[in-house]
Amino acid sequence: MRIHIATDHAGLDFSNHLIEHLGAAGHEVIDHGPTAYDPIDDYPAFCINAAKGVIADQQAGVQALGVVFGGSGNGEQIAANKVTGIRAALVWNLSTAELARQHNDANVISIGARQHTVEEATSFIDAFIAEPFSEEERHARRIAQLAEFEATGDIAGKHVDH
């Protein structure tokens, strides 16, 4: 699988570990930066580029997921979710990593690099990558509603205020 990653300065050391770890597991890793430490860098472009890489690959039929991380993971998740078609989930334990894939078919995971040890964060990412979408009708229906709103600003048959 192809894994797109991005971070900010808070996760730079972790990204180097992750590139090695995921590569050793047989994944192709695309690093969207940063490549050098800058304590005042701006994460949005890095995370948006990773998310765009995931969508481009998925649309081309390539199995791909994304991993974005920073101090808390919050801003990185928000940035990734600005890309149409991305479902980025903030993950803080194994259960949320697995449920992000099972129930939400999340295609990007966001983790707070300052909130977890490298070992914990790596285990969350491994669980996320390994977990398939459940394909349950209720989850597929909800994901389709999100995509419909993203595309049209409405959800047919549902009360969405305008």
Secondary structure as GFF3:
##gff-version 3
##sequence-region A 1 162
A	DSSP	beta_strand	2	6	.	.	.	ID=ss1
A	DSSP	three_ten_helix	9	11	.	.	.	ID=ss2
A	DSSP	alpha_helix	12	24	.	.	.	ID=ss3
A	DSSP	beta_strand	28	31	.	.	.	ID=ss4
A	DSSP	alpha_helix	44	59	.	.	.	ID=ss5
A	DSSP	beta_strand	64	70	.	.	.	ID=ss6
A	DSSP	alpha_helix	74	80	.	.	.	ID=ss7
A	DSSP	beta_strand	88	90	.	.	.	ID=ss8
A	DSSP	alpha_helix	94	102	.	.	.	ID=ss9
A	DSSP	beta_strand	108	112	.	.	.	ID=ss10
A	DSSP	alpha_helix	118	130	.	.	.	ID=ss11
A	DSSP	alpha_helix	137	152	.	.	.	ID=ss12
###
